[in-house]
Amino acid sequence: MKNRDIPADAEATAVAVLGWLANEPDMLSRFLALSGVQPGQLRQAVNDPAFLAGMLEFLMQHEPTLMAFCAATETKPESVVEAYHRYAGPSFDSADF
């Protein structure tokens, strides 16, 4: 999953989210169903920044899920948002665009 353009802290957050999802079978199943990714495709998908952005967005879209992840991993919600922006790139309403 190493990408030279993505800071290590964003990578660490993405890895933590993936690990947390792997230990939450119901949540992982829901994410896979919504993303259209098959379980056998996960190893390949983790190399795609768009997949990781989607995974982080999935977490951010449901506050109880985001907070459960943050509590379990002692991660600040802001770190998830920052990692999402690193993987997703600038948006139209961003000053970086």
Buried (B, 14 or more C-beta within 10 A) or exposed (E): BEBEEBEEEBBEBBBBBBEBBEEBEEBBEBBBEEBEBEEEBBEEBBEBBEBBBBBBBBBBEEEEBBEBBBEEBEBEBEBBBBBBBBBBEEEEEEEEE
